[in-house]
Amino acid sequence: MPKIKTRKGALKRFKRTGGGKLIRNRASASHIMTKKSSKRKRNLRKSTPLAKTDMKKVARLLPYH
């Protein structure tokens, strides 16, 4: 049986934690930053766990990661 290819777009956007969970970066942190408060911008820098509803879909895109 052939190997499954990794979706490279997903590989760049998601990382696995030591416990096997997936983490993602927050949206809305790339432009129009002047109107956002410092607190909001600081929180946008942090990564966050992926929702359980999306975990199965994204895990399928990253078969060996």
ZADREN-196482 format. One record per residue: x, y, z of N, C-alpha, C in turn. Coordinates in nm, 3 decimals, padded with zeros to 5 digits. Atoms other than C-alpha are relative to their C-alpha. Example, Ala and Ser with C-alpha at 12.3 -4.5 7.8 and 13.67 -1.06 7.14 Angstrom:
<atom><n_u>00.089</n_u><n_v>-00.119</n_v><n_w>00.000</n_w><ca_u>01.230</ca_u><ca_v>-00.450</ca_v><ca_w>00.780</ca_w><c_u>00.090</c_u><c_v>00.120</c_v><c_w>00.000</c_w></atom>
<atom><n_u>-00.082</n_u><n_v>-00.119</n_v><n_w>-00.006</n_w><ca_u>01.367</ca_u><ca_v>-00.106</ca_v><ca_w>00.714</ca_w><c_u>-00.077</c_u><c_v>00.109</c_v><c_w>00.073</c_w></atom>
% end
This chain:
<atom><n_u>00.084</n_u><n_v>-00.119</n_v><n_w>00.000</n_w><ca_u>00.000</ca_u><ca_v>00.000</ca_v><ca_w>00.000</ca_w><c_u>00.088</c_u><c_v>00.125</c_v><c_w>00.000</c_w></atom>
<atom><n_u>-00.086</n_u><n_v>-00.119</n_v><n_w>00.007</n_w><ca_u>00.142</ca_u><ca_v>00.343</ca_v><ca_w>-00.092</ca_w><c_u>-00.015</c_u><c_v>00.089</c_v><c_w>00.123</c_w></atom>
<atom><n_u>00.004</n_u><n_v>-00.095</n_v><n_w>-00.111</n_w><ca_u>00.225</ca_u><ca_v>00.608</ca_v><ca_w>00.163</ca_w><c_u>-00.101</c_u><c_v>00.111</c_v><c_w>-00.031</c_w></atom>
<atom><n_u>00.094</n_u><n_v>-00.111</n_v><n_w>00.016</n_w><ca_u>-00.024</ca_u><ca_v>00.891</ca_v><ca_w>00.219</ca_w><c_u>00.079</c_u><c_v>00.129</c_v><c_w>00.002</c_w></atom>
<atom><n_u>-00.071</n_u><n_v>-00.127</n_v><n_w>00.004</n_w><ca_u>00.098</ca_u><ca_v>01.236</ca_v><ca_w>00.122</ca_w><c_u>-00.055</c_u><c_v>00.095</c_v><c_w>00.106</c_w></atom>
<atom><n_u>00.037</n_u><n_v>-00.103</n_v><n_w>-00.097</n_w><ca_u>00.096</ca_u><ca_v>01.512</ca_v><ca_w>00.383</ca_w><c_u>-00.047</c_u><c_v>00.124</c_v><c_w>-00.075</c_w></atom>
<atom><n_u>00.043</n_u><n_v>-00.128</n_v><n_w>00.057</n_w><ca_u>-00.099</ca_u><ca_v>01.828</ca_v><ca_w>00.299</ca_w><c_u>00.094</c_u><c_v>00.107</c_v><c_w>00.052</c_w></atom>
<atom><n_u>-00.104</n_u><n_v>-00.091</n_v><n_w>-00.042</n_w><ca_u>00.179</ca_u><ca_v>02.086</ca_v><ca_w>00.307</ca_w><c_u>-00.055</c_u><c_v>00.129</c_v><c_w>00.062</c_w></atom>
<atom><n_u>00.061</n_u><n_v>-00.119</n_v><n_w>-00.058</n_w><ca_u>-00.055</ca_u><ca_v>02.377</ca_v><ca_w>00.381</ca_w><c_u>-00.037</c_u><c_v>-00.023</c_v><c_w>00.146</c_w></atom>
<atom><n_u>00.037</n_u><n_v>00.034</n_v><n_w>-00.137</n_w><ca_u>-00.179</ca_u><ca_v>02.201</ca_v><ca_w>00.693</ca_w><c_u>00.124</c_u><c_v>-00.016</c_v><c_w>00.087</c_w></atom>
<atom><n_u>-00.124</n_u><n_v>00.020</n_v><n_w>-00.075</n_w><ca_u>00.176</ca_u><ca_v>02.110</ca_v><ca_w>00.797</ca_w><c_u>00.059</c_u><c_v>00.132</c_v><c_w>00.048</c_w></atom>
<atom><n_u>-00.052</n_u><n_v>-00.132</n_v><n_w>-00.036</n_w><ca_u>00.272</ca_u><ca_v>02.479</ca_v><ca_w>00.798</ca_w><c_u>-00.086</c_u><c_v>00.069</c_v><c_w>00.105</c_w></atom>
<atom><n_u>00.092</n_u><n_v>-00.069</n_v><n_w>-00.089</n_w><ca_u>-00.033</ca_u><ca_v>02.581</ca_v><ca_w>01.001</ca_w><c_u>-00.021</c_u><c_v>-00.066</c_v><c_w>00.136</c_w></atom>
<atom><n_u>00.030</n_u><n_v>00.073</n_v><n_w>-00.124</n_w><ca_u>-00.061</ca_u><ca_v>02.312</ca_v><ca_w>01.270</ca_w><c_u>00.124</c_u><c_v>-00.072</c_v><c_w>00.051</c_w></atom>
<atom><n_u>-00.110</n_u><n_v>00.073</n_v><n_w>-00.064</n_w><ca_u>00.184</ca_u><ca_v>02.160</ca_v><ca_w>01.518</ca_w><c_u>-00.060</c_u><c_v>-00.095</c_v><c_w>00.103</c_w></atom>
<atom><n_u>00.042</n_u><n_v>00.095</n_v><n_w>-00.104</n_w><ca_u>00.154</ca_u><ca_v>01.859</ca_v><ca_w>01.749</ca_w><c_u>00.069</c_u><c_v>00.035</c_v><c_w>00.131</c_w></atom>
<atom><n_u>-00.059</n_u><n_v>-00.017</n_v><n_w>-00.133</n_w><ca_u>00.209</ca_u><ca_v>01.897</ca_v><ca_w>02.122</ca_w><c_u>00.058</c_u><c_v>-00.134</c_v><c_w>00.043</c_w></atom>
<atom><n_u>-00.058</n_u><n_v>00.123</n_v><n_w>-00.051</n_w><ca_u>00.392</ca_u><ca_v>01.638</ca_v><ca_w>02.329</ca_w><c_u>-00.105</c_u><c_v>-00.105</c_v><c_w>00.029</c_w></atom>
<atom><n_u>00.110</n_u><n_v>00.092</n_v><n_w>-00.031</n_w><ca_u>00.058</ca_u><ca_v>01.485</ca_v><ca_w>02.428</ca_w><c_u>-00.080</c_u><c_v>-00.044</c_v><c_w>-00.121</c_w></atom>
<atom><n_u>00.069</n_u><n_v>00.042</n_v><n_w>00.122</n_w><ca_u>-00.054</ca_u><ca_v>01.448</ca_v><ca_w>02.066</ca_w><c_u>-00.111</c_u><c_v>00.092</c_v><c_w>-00.045</c_w></atom>
<atom><n_u>00.104</n_u><n_v>-00.095</n_v><n_w>00.042</n_w><ca_u>-00.295</ca_u><ca_v>01.742</ca_v><ca_w>02.054</ca_w><c_u>00.055</c_u><c_v>00.090</c_v><c_w>-00.110</c_w></atom>
<atom><n_u>-00.040</n_u><n_v>-00.092</n_v><n_w>00.106</n_w><ca_u>-00.290</ca_u><ca_v>01.988</ca_v><ca_w>01.766</ca_w><c_u>-00.018</c_u><c_v>00.143</c_v><c_w>00.049</c_w></atom>
<atom><n_u>00.013</n_u><n_v>-00.141</n_v><n_w>-00.034</n_w><ca_u>-00.225</ca_u><ca_v>02.359</ca_v><ca_w>01.814</ca_w><c_u>00.002</c_u><c_v>00.083</c_v><c_w>-00.128</c_w></atom>
<atom><n_u>00.008</n_u><n_v>-00.089</n_v><n_w>00.116</n_w><ca_u>-00.294</ca_u><ca_v>02.646</ca_v><ca_w>01.577</ca_w><c_u>00.030</c_u><c_v>00.142</c_v><c_w>00.045</c_w></atom>
<atom><n_u>-00.016</n_u><n_v>-00.141</n_v><n_w>-00.029</n_w><ca_u>-00.216</ca_u><ca_v>03.015</ca_v><ca_w>01.555</ca_w><c_u>-00.135</c_u><c_v>00.069</c_v><c_w>-00.013</c_w></atom>
<atom><n_u>00.127</n_u><n_v>-00.073</n_v><n_w>00.003</n_w><ca_u>-00.494</ca_u><ca_v>03.267</ca_v><ca_w>01.608</ca_w><c_u>-00.013</c_u><c_v>00.083</c_v><c_w>-00.127</c_w></atom>
<atom><n_u>00.028</n_u><n_v>-00.081</n_v><n_w>00.118</n_w><ca_u>-00.657</ca_u><ca_v>03.451</ca_v><ca_w>01.319</ca_w><c_u>-00.001</c_u><c_v>00.148</c_v><c_w>00.036</c_w></atom>
<atom><n_u>00.012</n_u><n_v>-00.146</n_v><n_w>-00.013</n_w><ca_u>-00.671</ca_u><ca_v>03.831</ca_v><ca_w>01.268</ca_w><c_u>00.123</c_u><c_v>00.066</c_v><c_w>00.058</c_w></atom>
<atom><n_u>-00.122</n_u><n_v>-00.058</n_v><n_w>-00.056</n_w><ca_u>-00.308</ca_u><ca_v>03.896</ca_v><ca_w>01.360</ca_w><c_u>00.097</c_u><c_v>00.049</c_v><c_w>-00.107</c_w></atom>
<atom><n_u>-00.094</n_u><n_v>-00.032</n_v><n_w>00.108</n_w><ca_u>-00.163</ca_u><ca_v>03.989</ca_v><ca_w>01.021</ca_w><c_u>-00.005</c_u><c_v>00.145</c_v><c_w>-00.048</c_w></atom>
<atom><n_u>00.006</n_u><n_v>-00.139</n_v><n_w>00.045</n_w><ca_u>-00.288</ca_u><ca_v>04.339</ca_v><ca_w>00.935</ca_w><c_u>-00.112</c_u><c_v>00.074</c_v><c_w>00.072</c_w></atom>
<atom><n_u>00.094</n_u><n_v>-00.090</n_v><n_w>-00.069</n_w><ca_u>-00.501</ca_u><ca_v>04.635</ca_v><ca_w>01.054</ca_w><c_u>00.020</c_u><c_v>-00.013</c_v><c_w>00.152</c_w></atom>
<atom><n_u>-00.034</n_u><n_v>00.019</n_v><n_w>-00.140</n_w><ca_u>-00.322</ca_u><ca_v>04.618</ca_v><ca_w>01.388</ca_w><c_u>-00.018</c_u><c_v>00.127</c_v><c_w>00.083</c_w></atom>
<atom><n_u>00.004</n_u><n_v>-00.127</n_v><n_w>-00.074</n_w><ca_u>-00.352</ca_u><ca_v>04.988</ca_v><ca_w>01.479</ca_w><c_u>-00.126</c_u><c_v>00.015</c_v><c_w>00.084</c_w></atom>
<atom><n_u>00.125</n_u><n_v>-00.016</n_v><n_w>-00.075</n_w><ca_u>-00.713</ca_u><ca_v>04.963</ca_v><ca_w>01.590</ca_w><c_u>-00.018</c_u><c_v>-00.104</c_v><c_w>00.110</c_w></atom>
<atom><n_u>00.009</n_u><n_v>00.104</n_v><n_w>-00.104</n_w><ca_u>-00.650</ca_u><ca_v>04.657</ca_v><ca_w>01.809</ca_w><c_u>00.080</c_u><c_v>00.042</c_v><c_w>00.122</c_w></atom>
<atom><n_u>-00.067</n_u><n_v>-00.038</n_v><n_w>-00.124</n_w><ca_u>-00.555</ca_u><ca_v>04.706</ca_v><ca_w>02.172</ca_w><c_u>00.126</c_u><c_v>-00.084</c_v><c_w>00.020</c_w></atom>
<atom><n_u>-00.124</n_u><n_v>00.072</n_v><n_w>-00.029</n_w><ca_u>-00.215</ca_u><ca_v>04.599</ca_v><ca_w>02.304</ca_w><c_u>-00.029</c_u><c_v>-00.137</c_v><c_w>00.061</c_w></atom>
<atom><n_u>00.037</n_u><n_v>00.127</n_v><n_w>-00.064</n_w><ca_u>-00.380</ca_u><ca_v>04.332</ca_v><ca_w>02.517</ca_w><c_u>-00.047</c_u><c_v>-00.101</c_v><c_w>-00.103</c_w></atom>
<atom><n_u>00.052</n_u><n_v>00.088</n_v><n_w>00.104</n_w><ca_u>-00.562</ca_u><ca_v>04.189</ca_v><ca_w>02.217</ca_w><c_u>00.111</c_u><c_v>-00.051</c_v><c_w>-00.091</c_w></atom>
<atom><n_u>-00.111</n_u><n_v>00.040</n_v><n_w>00.086</n_w><ca_u>-00.247</ca_u><ca_v>04.188</ca_v><ca_w>02.002</ca_w><c_u>00.092</c_u><c_v>-00.099</c_v><c_w>00.071</c_w></atom>
<atom><n_u>-00.085</n_u><n_v>00.091</n_v><n_w>-00.079</n_w><ca_u>-00.049</ca_u><ca_v>04.019</ca_v><ca_w>02.280</ca_w><c_u>-00.063</c_u><c_v>-00.140</c_v><c_w>00.005</c_w></atom>
<atom><n_u>00.069</n_u><n_v>00.129</n_v><n_w>-00.004</n_w><ca_u>-00.313</ca_u><ca_v>03.744</ca_v><ca_w>02.306</ca_w><c_u>-00.004</c_u><c_v>-00.068</c_v><c_w>-00.137</c_w></atom>
<atom><n_u>00.000</n_u><n_v>00.057</n_v><n_w>00.135</n_w><ca_u>-00.313</ca_u><ca_v>03.697</ca_v><ca_w>01.927</ca_w><c_u>00.132</c_u><c_v>-00.068</c_v><c_w>-00.031</c_w></atom>
<atom><n_u>-00.131</n_u><n_v>00.063</n_v><n_w>00.023</n_w><ca_u>00.056</ca_u><ca_v>03.602</ca_v><ca_w>01.943</ca_w><c_u>00.006</c_u><c_v>-00.143</c_v><c_w>00.052</c_w></atom>
<atom><n_u>-00.001</n_u><n_v>00.133</n_v><n_w>-00.062</n_w><ca_u>-00.022</ca_u><ca_v>03.295</ca_v><ca_w>02.152</ca_w><c_u>-00.070</c_u><c_v>-00.101</c_v><c_w>-00.090</c_w></atom>
<atom><n_u>00.070</n_u><n_v>00.106</n_v><n_w>00.073</n_w><ca_u>-00.115</ca_u><ca_v>02.965</ca_v><ca_w>01.994</ca_w><c_u>-00.105</c_u><c_v>-00.061</c_v><c_w>00.091</c_w></atom>
<atom><n_u>00.112</n_u><n_v>00.054</n_v><n_w>-00.076</n_w><ca_u>-00.427</ca_u><ca_v>02.782</ca_v><ca_w>02.101</ca_w><c_u>-00.031</c_u><c_v>-00.142</c_v><c_w>-00.048</c_w></atom>
<atom><n_u>00.033</n_u><n_v>00.137</n_v><n_w>00.045</n_w><ca_u>-00.545</ca_u><ca_v>02.418</ca_v><ca_w>02.093</ca_w><c_u>-00.110</c_u><c_v>00.001</c_v><c_w>-00.105</c_w></atom>
<atom><n_u>00.101</n_u><n_v>00.015</n_v><n_w>00.104</n_w><ca_u>-00.750</ca_u><ca_v>02.309</ca_v><ca_w>01.796</ca_w><c_u>-00.128</c_u><c_v>-00.053</c_v><c_w>00.064</c_w></atom>
<atom><n_u>00.129</n_u><n_v>00.046</n_v><n_w>-00.051</n_w><ca_u>-01.122</ca_u><ca_v>02.253</ca_v><ca_w>01.861</ca_w><c_u>-00.014</c_u><c_v>-00.151</c_v><c_w>-00.024</c_w></atom>
<atom><n_u>00.019</n_u><n_v>00.146</n_v><n_w>00.013</n_w><ca_u>-01.221</ca_u><ca_v>01.889</ca_v><ca_w>01.917</ca_w><c_u>-00.077</c_u><c_v>-00.037</c_v><c_w>-00.126</c_w></atom>
<atom><n_u>00.079</n_u><n_v>00.028</n_v><n_w>00.120</n_w><ca_u>-01.467</ca_u><ca_v>01.911</ca_v><ca_w>01.628</ca_w><c_u>00.085</c_u><c_v>-00.002</c_v><c_w>-00.127</c_w></atom>
<atom><n_u>-00.088</n_u><n_v>-00.006</n_v><n_w>00.117</n_w><ca_u>-01.184</ca_u><ca_v>01.992</ca_v><ca_w>01.383</ca_w><c_u>00.118</c_u><c_v>-00.096</c_v><c_w>00.007</c_w></atom>
<atom><n_u>-00.118</n_u><n_v>00.084</n_v><n_w>-00.022</n_w><ca_u>-00.926</ca_u><ca_v>01.753</ca_v><ca_w>01.528</ca_w><c_u>00.009</c_u><c_v>-00.115</c_v><c_w>-00.099</c_w></atom>
<atom><n_u>00.001</n_u><n_v>00.117</n_v><n_w>00.088</n_w><ca_u>-01.027</ca_u><ca_v>01.453</ca_v><ca_w>01.316</ca_w><c_u>00.032</c_u><c_v>00.041</c_v><c_w>-00.144</c_w></atom>
<atom><n_u>-00.023</n_u><n_v>-00.047</n_v><n_w>00.136</n_w><ca_u>-01.029</ca_u><ca_v>01.653</ca_v><ca_w>00.991</ca_w><c_u>00.146</c_u><c_v>00.035</c_v><c_w>-00.024</c_w></atom>
<atom><n_u>-00.139</n_u><n_v>-00.045</n_v><n_w>00.016</n_w><ca_u>-00.686</ca_u><ca_v>01.806</ca_v><ca_w>01.046</ca_w><c_u>00.096</c_u><c_v>-00.117</c_v><c_w>00.017</c_w></atom>
<atom><n_u>-00.086</n_u><n_v>00.117</n_v><n_w>-00.019</n_w><ca_u>-00.532</ca_u><ca_v>01.481</ca_v><ca_w>01.171</ca_w><c_u>00.008</c_u><c_v>-00.084</c_v><c_w>-00.126</c_w></atom>
<atom><n_u>00.001</n_u><n_v>00.074</n_v><n_w>00.126</n_w><ca_u>-00.629</ca_u><ca_v>01.322</ca_v><ca_w>00.841</ca_w><c_u>00.092</c_u><c_v>00.065</c_v><c_w>-00.104</c_w></atom>
<atom><n_u>-00.088</n_u><n_v>-00.071</n_v><n_w>00.092</n_w><ca_u>-00.430</ca_u><ca_v>01.590</ca_v><ca_w>00.656</ca_w><c_u>00.147</c_u><c_v>-00.018</c_v><c_w>00.036</c_w></atom>
<atom><n_u>-00.136</n_u><n_v>00.019</n_v><n_w>-00.049</n_w><ca_u>-00.120</ca_u><ca_v>01.513</ca_v><ca_w>00.866</ca_w><c_u>00.021</c_u><c_v>-00.145</c_v><c_w>00.045</c_w></atom>
<atom><n_u>00.001</n_u><n_v>00.141</n_v><n_w>-00.038</n_w><ca_u>-00.091</ca_u><ca_v>01.134</ca_v><ca_w>00.856</ca_w><c_u>00.118</c_u><c_v>-00.045</c_v><c_w>00.086</c_w></atom>
<atom><n_u>-00.117</n_u><n_v>00.050</n_v><n_w>-00.072</n_w><ca_u>00.264</ca_u><ca_v>01.092</ca_v><ca_w>00.994</ca_w><c_u>00.061</c_u><c_v>00.104</c_v><c_w>00.094</c_w></atom>
<atom><n_u>-00.056</n_u><n_v>-00.110</n_v><n_w>-00.080</n_w><ca_u>00.305</ca_u><ca_v>01.408</ca_v><ca_w>01.205</ca_w><c_u>-00.073</c_u><c_v>00.013</c_v><c_w>00.132</c_w></atom>
% end
